[in-house]
C-alpha cells in the first residue's frame, strides 16, 4: 500500500486531523454519520475552513466509511493521488491512480448526459459528487498547473496523457455536479492557463470543451489579449482545431446578455452606452480586435466556411476525432446520431465501421475498419455542418462589430459569398435524407438540429453582410448585375454607383447568385416553417438603405411581392415574427415604386382580400408600422408627381386610397403613440414613434400639423382620457431628442428610410416640443392645464 501523508506528518498534524475526524463522527461516543461528513465537507468547501480534502482523514477511517456509504473507493484514491502528486514526484503512480478514477466518473457522466440518470443500487451518493466533496477538483487543478511552477529555474512538466485524464475527470465532474463549473470559472489564472494546453493535439479537444463550459458560466468575460502567445497559438491550429476553437470564440466575442428584460429597453441601453464610454471598449470588442490582429485569421475562417465536403479532413483523421468524441461527453450525443447514420448507410454499402464498447482497448485507439471501409457521405456532411455552424457565427459577430468595414473588405477579398453560393444546394439547403441527423431527444424540425441551425446562421450572416453596405451586390452574379444595369437604363435613371463599383471578380459564379437562390427556396418554404422569418430578414437587408428602383424591380420580376401577399393574405399567417418580417420586406419592396403598387392592386383584386390584408395590418401595429410608413411616404411622393402612370395607380389602388383618408391616418397615429411609452421603448417598437413622426412631418409640409394635433386632442377626450396621449407623446419626443441627437447615433438610417433630411426631423420635433402655449404647432397648446404632465423623469414608473 502506498504511503499516505499521515505517515509523514508530525504529531501535531495528526492531532489536528484527529480533531477534525472526531467532529465528523459527531463525537467519540456516537456512530460515524457519513451524511454528516459530507455536510461538513460541503461547508468546508464553501468557507475554506474545516474539512475540505480527503487528506484530512486516515485511510483506515475512509475505508471503513466506504463500506457503509459505498463511495466506490474514491476518497481513498484521492488520498493516494495527493501522496503521489507532490512536486518531486515522477507522476507515474499518479497517472495510474487517475486511470482508476476516470472510469468511475465517466460512466456516470455518460448516463447523465443521455438522460439515464438512475442512481445504482450500490451507491447512495454519485461518484462525481463524492470526488468533488473530498477535494478532487481542487487537487486536479493543482496537478494541471504544475507546469507553471519552477524549481531551480526549471519548469515542471506533466505528460499530455496525464493532462488528458485530468481534463476528462474535471469535465465529467462539471457535467454531473452542480456548482463545479462556476467554481472553476472563478479561478481566472486557471482559465487562462487552460488555453496553453490547446497547443497539444492530444489534449486539444478535452481542453476546448472544458473551456467552453467554463466560459459559458463565467460572470466576467475573459480577455483574449491576456492569453499567452495568442497569435502563435491560433496560427498553429490546423483547420479542424480552428473550427472547434470557434466554439470558444463564440462566447468571447459576443456581448454578454444579462437576461434582464429591462436591459433591452432603449433607456437601459443608452445608460449602458454612457457607462461604457467612460470605461472604454468592452471585453468583447477587445477580443474581436485581438482576433482580427492575427495574420490570416479571417482568411482561414472563410476557407473553412466555404470548404466542400470532399476537401474536408481525410477519413483517418476524422475517425480519430470520432474516437475522441466517443470518449468525450460534450459530443456523445452527436456521435450517437452519427453512428446511427453510419449503420443505416453501411447496410447498403457493405462498408462497416466497428466502434469498440466503452472501456475496450485497441492497439492504436482507433476503431477497427476493413480495407473496403469508406466513411459514409452523410457523416462527412454532418462533420462539415457542425464546423461551419461555429465559423459562420464568428464571422457574423465580427461583421456586426466595430471593425465591420475591415471585416467586410476581407470577407469580400477571400470570396466568402461566392464560396457559400457554390455550397448552397449540396450542403446549406440540401434536401433532408431519411437518415438526416437529429440530436438525442429532438426531431428534424427542431431548431436545435445542426441542419436547421446551419440554415439560420447562414441567413443571419447574409442579413449582416447586406445591411446598409454596398458589398451586398456580391450576392449576385455577372449576368444579374447586368440585369440591374438594364433596369436602370430602361427606366432612364442613373445606374447605382455601388453596382458600377462592384469588383466583378468577387461576385457569385454559376447560373444564379446567392440572392436568387434564396428567393427560390423562400417561395417553396412551407407555411409553418421557422425559416420564413430569417429569409425575409435576409432579403429585406438587401433592400435597406437608400431606395433603389433597380433593386426593387429585380426582386419584383422574380415574384417576391406575390409570394409575400400570398403568405399574409391567403395563408393567413399567424406567427407575429414572420408577419413583422414580411410587412417590413413588403414596405421596402413597394416604397416609391409605382410598379409595385400596380402589382399589389392586381393581386389584392377583391374587397374580401383587401379586408383580410387590413385585418393583418391592424392586428399589431408594432409589426406592420413600417409598411404603414412606407405607404404613407409613397402616397406623399405620388401626389406631388405629374405622371399618367402614377395618376392611374392613385385612382385604382385600394391601399393608397385607404391611407389617403385623414381618419385612417389619425387612427394609425393615435394607436402608434398609445402603444409605446418611454419606459417600454425597445429597438423593436421605437419604429412606432418614428412612423408617427413621419405622419406629422408630412402633415407639416402641407401646413396641416395644427389640424392633426387638434384631432388627436378630440380623440383623447372621446376616450375620456384628456391629456393622456399628448403627455405621453411629449415625453416620447423628449426621449427622441436625447436618443437620436447623441453624437454616436447614426441618423442616416432615418434619412434613407424616409428620404426626409434629418434636419427636418429635428426641426419638427423641436416645433412639437415648443413650450409656448400660443404656438399652434406645439403639443402643450393642446394639453389643458389641469392635465399637464410633461416634465416627468424618464426613470419614473
N, C-alpha and C positions, 0 to 999 in steps of 0.2 A: 504494500500500500504506500502510495506517495506520501511524503511527509507533509503535514499541514502547517500553516502558520503558527498554530498553537504550540507546536514542538519547539519553536524558536523564540517564543515570547517570554518576556520576563514574568516574574511572579505577580508584579503589579498589573501587567496587561491581562494575565489570566484572571486576576481578581475582578477587573472591570468587566470582562466578558461574562464571568460567572454571575455578577450582579445583574447584568442585562438578561441573562438566561433565567435567573430567579424571577425577575419581573415578568418575563414572558410566560413562565409557568404559573403565574398567579400566586407566587409564594411557595415555600418548600412544602407546606402542608397539604397542598391540593394536587389533583391530577393535572398534567400538562394539557393546555387547551390550544390545539392548532389554530382554531379560528382567531383566538386572542393574539397568537403570534403574528398571524397575517395582518391583523388590525394594527398592531404596534409597528410592524414593518411599513405599512402604508402611511401611518402617522409620521414615522421617521423619514420616509421619502418626501413627505410634504414639508416637514420642518427642518430636515437636515440634522436632527438630533436623535439620539437613542438608537434603536435597531434600524440599520439601513442595508446591511450586507450579510451574506452567508458566512463570511469570515468571522463574524461576531459570535458564531455558535461553534461548538465542538462537533466533530464528525460523528461521534457516538450519539450525541443528542439528536442530530439531524436524521441519522439512520433509524433511530427508534421512532421518531415522529413520523417518518416517511411510511412506516408500516401501517400506521393508523390513518394518515391523511392521504396516502397514495399520491405523492408528489413526483413520482416517476424517477426518483433519484436526482432530480435537477439541483437541489441545494448542495448535495454532496459533490456533484460535478463542478459546480461553481466554486466550491471550496478548493478543489484540486486546481481549477483553472487559475484561481488567484495565486496559488502557490507556485505554479509553473509559468507564470507570465511576468515575472519580475524583470527588471531592466537587463540583468546579466544572463537571462535565460536564452537558450538556443531556439526556443519556441516549438521544438519538435513534439514534445509531450503535450504542449498547449494545443497544437493543431489536432492531435489525436482526440483530445477531450472535446474540442469544438465539433468534430465529426460524430461524436457520440450524442452531443446535444442537438445538433441540427435536425436529424430525422424526428426527434421528439416534438419539435415545433412545426416542422414543415407539413406533416400530415394534418395536424390540427388546423393550420392556416389554409391548407387546400380545402378542407371541409368547410371552413368559414366562408371563403370567397365563392364557393359553389353552392352556398345556402344549405349545406347539410350540417347545420350547427347543432349536432346532437352530442351531449356530454356522454362519454362512455361510462359503463358501469364501474370501471376500475378506478376512476378518479373523480374527486369532488371538485377540484379546482383545475381550470385549464392550465396546461403546461406553460403557455406564454405568460400567463398571469403570475404563476409561481416564479418563473425565470426573472421577470421584471421586479417582483417584490423582494427577491433575495439579492438584488443589486446587479443582475446580469447585464442590463442595458448600459449602466454606467461603466462597468468593467470592460465591455466590448469597445466602448468609445475610447477608453484609455488605451486599450491594446491597439486599436486602429491608428491612434495619434502618436504612437511611439516614434515613428519616423521624424516627428517634429522635435524630438529631444536629442541633444548632442552630448556624447560622453567623450571627453578629451579631444574635442574638436571633430569627432566623427558622429554622423547621424545614424541612429539605429535603423535597421531595415527589417521588414517582415515580408514574407513571400506573398505573391499575388494570390496563391491558393488559400492562404490563411485570411487574407483580406476579404476574399470572396465569401468564405464561410462566415466571417463576422458580419458582413453586409447582409447575407441571406437571413441569418438569425435575427438581426435587427429589424429587417423588413417584415419578417413573419410576426415578430412581436408587435410591430406597429399595426399590422393588419388586424390582429385579434384583440389587442389590449388598449382600451381607451386611455388617452392622455399621453401615451409614449411619444407619438409623433410630435405633439405640441412641446413636450419637454426637450426633445432633440432640436426643435426649431428655435428654442431659446438659447441654444449653445452656438452662438454666431461663429465662433472660431472653428468649431467642428464642421458647421455647414460649409464654410469657405474651404476647409481642408478637404472635404469630400470631392470638390471639383478636381483636385490634384490626382485623385485616384482614377479619373477617367482617362489619364494618359495611357493606361494599360488596357489593351483589348480584352484581356481576361477578366477584368473587373468592371469594364465599362457599363455593361447593361445593368448589373446589380446596383452600381453607384448611381447611374442616371435615374433609375426607378425610385430609389430611396430619396434622392434629392428632390425629385418631382413631388413626392408625397409630403416631404418636409416643407417645401416652399408653398405648397397648397394651403398649409395651416399657419404659416408664419405671419405674425401680425404686421411686421415691418418688411417691406420689400428689400431683398438683398441687392447690393450694388455690384454689378459685374466688374467694375473697374477695381474692385478690391481682390478679385481672383488673381492669384499669381500667374503671370505669363499667359493671360487670357488669349491674346492674339496667336501665340505659338500653339496653345492647346487646341484651339478651334481649327487652325490651319492644318494641323496634323491629323485631324479626324478624316477617316475615309467617308465616302458618301453615305454609307449605311449608318455610321456613327453620327454624322451631321444631322441626318433625318431624325434620329432618336433624340439628339440634343435639342431639336426644335421643340420637343415636348416641355423641356425645362424653360426654354426661351419664352414660350407662350405665357408662362407665369411671371417672368421677369420684365417683360416689355409692355404688358397691359396695365393700365392704371387700375389700382386696387379699388374694388367696389365694396362699400361698407354694408350694402344690403338694406340700408335705411331709405325708405321712400322719400323722406324729406330731403335727402342729399340729391335727389333727381330734380327738385324744383329749381327754377332759374334763380330764385332768391339765394338758395343754398349754394348753387354753382358759382354765382357771382361772388359770394362771400369767400368761397374756397379759392377762387381765382385771385382775389385780392391778397389772401393769405399766402398763396403760392408765389406771387410776385415778390413778396418780402423774403420768402425762403429760398428763392431760386428754382432751378429746374427740379422736377420730381425725379425720384429714383428710376421710374420707368423711362423718362426722357434721357436720363444719363445712360441707362443701359442700352437704349436704342442707338445713341451716339457712339457708345463703345463698340457695338457690333458693326456699325457702318464704317468704323475706322479700320476694321480688319481687312487687309487686302484680299480681294476676290470673294468676299463673303456672299454678297448679293448674287454674283455671277454663279456661284455654286448652288445657291438656292434655286435659281432659275433653271439650271441644268437638272436638278432633282425634280422640280415641278413638271418639267416637260419631257423627262426621260420616258422612253417607250418601255413596255414590259420586256421586250426582247433585249433591251440594253441593261436591264437591272442585274443585280447580283447573281452570279452563277449558282447552279444547283448546290454544289458542295458548301459554299459559303452560306446559302440560305438555310440548308439543313443544319448547319452549325448553329445559326441563330435560333432555329426552331427548337433545337435541343436545349438551348439556353432558356427559351420561353417555357419549355416543358417543366423546367425546374424552378422557374421564376414566376411567382404568383400573379404579378401585375398583368401578365399576358396569358394566363392559364385558360381563361375563357375564350380568348381569341384562338389559341392553339386548338382547343377542343373543337371549335367550329371548323377550323382549317382541316383538322383530321377527318371530320365527318365528310367534308367536301372531297378530300383525297380518297377516302374509302369508296364513296359513290362513283368517282370517276375511274378509279383503278379497276373496278369490276368490269368496266367496258374496255379499258386499255390494256389489261393484263399486266399492268405495271403495279408493283407493290412497294409500299414503304412500311416497314415494320418498326414501330417505336417500342422501346423496352418499357416494362411497367416501372412505376416509381421505385427507386432503390436498386434497380438492376444495374449491374456494372458491365461495361464493354471496354474493349481494348483502347479505343480512341474516343470514347464518349459520344460517338455518333450513332444514329440508328442504323440497323442493318439494311442495306439496299442491294437489290440484284443488279447485275450488269446491264439489264434492259430498262432499269428504272428511269423514268423521266418525270420530273416534277409536274404535277397536273397544272394546266394553264390557269384554272381558277385560283389555285394557291398563289401563283405568281402575281395574278391580278390583285388579289386581296393584299398581298405583301406590299405592292406598289401603292395601292389606295391608302393604306394606313400611313405610309410615309408621306404621301402628297398632302394628306389632311393637315399634318403639322406644319409642313413647309408653306402651304398656301396661307395658313393662319398667320404665320410670322410675316410673310410678305404683305398681307392685308393690313396688319397693325402698323408696319413700317410706312405703308402708303398713307396712313392717316396721321402720321406723326409730324413733328416739327420739321424734319428733313424731307418732307413729301416731294419737293421738286427734284432733289438729288436722287431719291429712290425711283421716281418716275423716269428720270433720264436713264438710269442704269437698267431698269426693267425693260425699257424700250430697246436699249442698245443690245441687251442679251436675249432679245426676241422671245420674251415670255409669252406674249399674246399669240403670235403665230404657232408657237410650240403647243400651247393649250388647244388651239384650233385643230391641230393635227391629232390630238388625243381625244377630241370631243366625242366622236361616235364610238370608238373602240374601248374607251376607259371611263371618261367622265359621265357620259349619258348613255352608257351601254345598256342593252336590254338585259333584264334580270333572267338568269337561268333558273331552272328548277332547284338547283342546289346553291343558290346565292347565299352568301354568308350572312348570318344574323347572330348577334351576341346572345349568350345564355340568358333566358328569361325575356327575350324580346322577339319581335317579328319583323318581316321585311319592310313594313310601312312605318316602323318606329323611327323617330328622329335620331335615335342612338345608333342605328346601324351604320357601318362605315360607308356603304353606298350612298345613303341619304345624306350623311354628314359631309361627304366629299362634294356632293352637288351643291349643298347650301353654302359651303365655304368657297366654292368656285364662283357662285353668284355674288357673294359678298365681295369677293376680290374684284369682279367686273364692275360692281357698283362703285367701289372706292377708286378704281382706275379711271372710270369715265367721268366721275363727278367734277364738273367745272374745270376740266383740263383738256387742252387741245390734242393731247395724245389719244383721245377717245377714237379718233379716226383710224388708229391702228387696228381697231376691231373689224375693219372692212378689208376686202382685197382690192387689187388694182382695178378690176372691172367695176366694182361697186363705187369706188372713188370717182371713176369716170362718169358713172351714172349721176352722182351728186353734181358734178360739173355740168352735165347735160340738163339737169333740172333747173339749175340757176340760169343757164343760157336761154332755155325755153321761156322762163318767166321774166327774162330781161332784167335780172337783178345781179349785183356783183357776186362773184364766187366767194365763198367763205375763205378768209385768209388762212385759217388753220388747215383747210384742205389743201390749199396751194403749198403750204409749208411742210406738209407731211412727207417724211422720208419714205419713198415707195419701197425701199429695200427692207423696211422693217414691218411692213403690213402683212396681213394674212395671205397665205397662198391657197391654191386649190380652187374649186368651183364656187365655194361660199365662204364668206368671212364669218367670224365668231358671232357677230350680232345677228346675222341672218340665220345661222344655225340655232341660236337661242330663240328667235321668233318661231321657227318651225316646231321646236319641242314645246314651246309655250302654248301654241294653238292646239296641240294634241293632249295637253295635260288634263287629267280627269278633274271633274268639278270639285271633288273633296281633297285634292292634292295640297300638301303643305308647301309645295314649291311655288305655287302661284304668287304668293306674296313676294318672294325673293326674285322671281323672274320679272315681275312688274317693276320692282325697285331697280333692278339692273338696267332695264330698258329705259326707265324714266331718267336715270342718271345720265344716259347718253343725250337726252334732250335738254337737260338742265343748263342754265346759263343764258346767255343772250339767245333769244328765239331765232332759230334758223328754219326758214321755209323749206330749204332743200332737205334738211334732216327730217322734217315732218313728212314731206311728200315721199321720201324714201321708205318710211315706215307705213304710210297710208297705202302705198301701192302694194304692200305685202299683206293687206287685210287686217292690220292691227286694230283699227278703230272698230270694225265689225266684230272682231273677236271680243274686245272689251265690252261692247254693248251687249253681246250675247251673254257674257258672264254676269253682267249687272242686271239685265232685264229678263232674259229668257231662262237662265238657270236660277235666277233669284238667289244669288249668293248670300249666305248668312254670316260668313266669317267677317268680323269687323276689320281685322287686319288686312285681309285680302281686298275688301271693299275700299278701304282707305288707299291702298297702293294702286288700285285700278282707277279710282277717282283722280288721284294725283297724276297718274300717267295720262289719263284722258284729257285733263286740263292742259298739260304740256303739249300734247299732240294737237289740240284744237286751237290753242291760243293764237289769235290774229290770223287764222288760216281759213279763208272763205271756203276752200275745197273741203276742208274737214267738216265744216258746218253743213255743207250740202250733203256729204256722205251721212252725217248724223241724221239729218231730216229724212233721207231716203230709207234708213234703217228703222228709225222710230217713226213709222208712217201711219200709225193709228193713235187715237186718243187713249185707248186702253194701254198700249205700250208706253206712251208718254206718262201716264199716271203711275205706272209701275216704276218708271225711272225717277219721277219726282218723289215717290214714296221712299225709295232708296236714299235719295239725297237728303230728305227731311228727317230720316230716321236717326241720323247722327251727323250734325254739322261739323263736329270735330274731325270726322272722317272725310266729309265732302266739301269743306270750305275752300280748299284750293281750287277745285273745279268751279265753284261759285265765283271765286276771284277772277279766274281766267276768262270765264264767260262774260263777266261784268266789264273787264278790261277790253275784251274783243268787241263787245257791243259799243262801247265808247269810241273805239277807233273806227268801226264800220260806219257809225253815224256821222263821222266827220270826213268820210270819203265820198267822192263823186265818181261812181263806177256802176255800170249796169249790172254786172255780176254780183256786186255787193248789195245793190238795191234789191235784187231778186232774192238773195238769201235773207235779207232783213224782212222781206214781206212774207216769206214762206216758212222760215224756221220756227218751230214751236218753242224751242228753248230760248232763243233770243227774244221772242215776243213775251215770254213769261218773265224773263229777267228785266225787261224794259219797264215793267209796271212799277210805279212808285210803291204801292202797297207791298209788293213782293220784296223789293229792296229793303223796305222798313222792317218787314217781318224777319228777314235774314239778319239785319243789323241789330235788332232788339235781342234776338236769340244768341247771336255771336258774342255780344257784350255780357249777356246774362249768364252764360255757361262757364265763364272764366273769372278768376279773381287773382289778385297779385300773389297770394299765398299758395295758390294751386297751379300757377303757370309752370309749364314744362316745355321742353324742346318740341314736344308733340303738339300741344294745344296753343302755343303762342301764335301760331299761324292764324287762329281765330281773331286775335287782336289786330294783326296786320291786314286781314281781309276786311275787317270793319273800317280800318283807316282808309283802305283803297276806296270803299264805297263813299266815304265822306270827302276824300280828296277829289274824286270825280264830281261830286256834288258841288264842291267849292269852285272847281273850274267853270261850272255852269251857273255860279252865283246862287246856288240853292242850299248852301250849308245851313243858314238860319232856318229854312223850312224843315230840313231833316231833323235838326235839333228840337224844333218846336213839336214835330210829330213824335219824337221819342218821349218828350215830356208828357204829351197826351196819352201815349201808350202806358207810361208809368202810372198815371192817375187812373186809367181804366182798369189796371191790375190792382188798384188800391194800395200801391207802394210808392208814393211820391218821394222822389229823391234817391230811391234805392239804386236804380240803374245808372243815373248820371253821376252819382257819387262814386260808384264802382268804376265807371269809365274814367273819371278824373284820376283816380288812384292808379289805374292801369296805364294811363298816358304818362303819369309821373314816373312810373317804373320804366316805361318805354324809353324815356329820355335817359335815365340812368344806365339802362342796359345797352342801348344802341349807340349812344353818344360817347361811350367809353372808348379810349384810344386803341384798345386791342380788338375792337369789334370790326368786322369787315362788312361795310354797308353795300358792297357791290351786289350781294345776293338779292337784297331788296330792290335795287335798281334794275337788275337783269330780269327779275321775275315780273316786274310791273311796267318796265320801260318809263318809269317816272323817276326823275332825278331825286337823289337823296336829299338835296336841299329843299325840294318841295315837300317831302315827307316831314322834315324838321320844321319847316315854316307852318305847316298845317297843325302839327302837334302844339307848337307854341301858341298859335291863334286859339286853339281849343282850350288851352290852359291859361289864357289871359285872365288875370284876376279882376279886370274891370267889368263890373256887372252891367255896364251900359253897352258893352260890345255885343252886337247881335250874333257874333260867331263864337262867343265864349261859353263854355259849359256852365259856368257859375250864373250866367244870366237866366238859366232855365231851372235852377235849383232854388226853391223857395227857402227863405232864411231859416225857418224852424227845422228844415230837413237837411241843412247844410252840414256835411261831414267830409270835408275834402283834405284835411291835414293829418289824417290818421297815419301813424307809423306803420310801415310795411310789415314789420315783425309782429304786429298785434294779431291776435287770433280773431 
